[in-house]
């Protein structure tokens, strides 16, 4: 179970607050709203894709 480093509360993974921002997943503590993690979403195509198919 993840423990918040600010308020030291234990939470189940299902209780954490998640925000999806442009291919980055932000995870917050539901008690004190402290940022607990930032994760890149792999496999998503970027909004500005300048690669051309050959």
Secondary structure, 3 states (H helix, E strand, C coil): CEECCCCCCEECHHHCEEEEECCEEEEECCCCCCEEEEEECCCCCCCCCCCCCC
